[in-house]
C-alpha cells in the first residue's frame, strides 16, 4: 500500500507533503480567506495548498 505521495519509514507510511514545507507564501483573497502555498520537495513536481479564515483552523 504505497502511493506516489507516501514514503515508507520502517513499517510506517508517512505522507510526503507533511515532511517538508519549503518556500512558503500566504495569499489573502478579497473575502479575507488566507491561502498558504508551498513547495514540498526539491524533486517532486507538487505544491502544498491550504485554506483558512483565521490561519489557525
Secondary structure, 3 states (H helix, E strand, C coil): CCCCCEEEECCEEEEHHHCCCEEEEEEECCCCCEEEEEECCCCCCCEEECCECCCCC
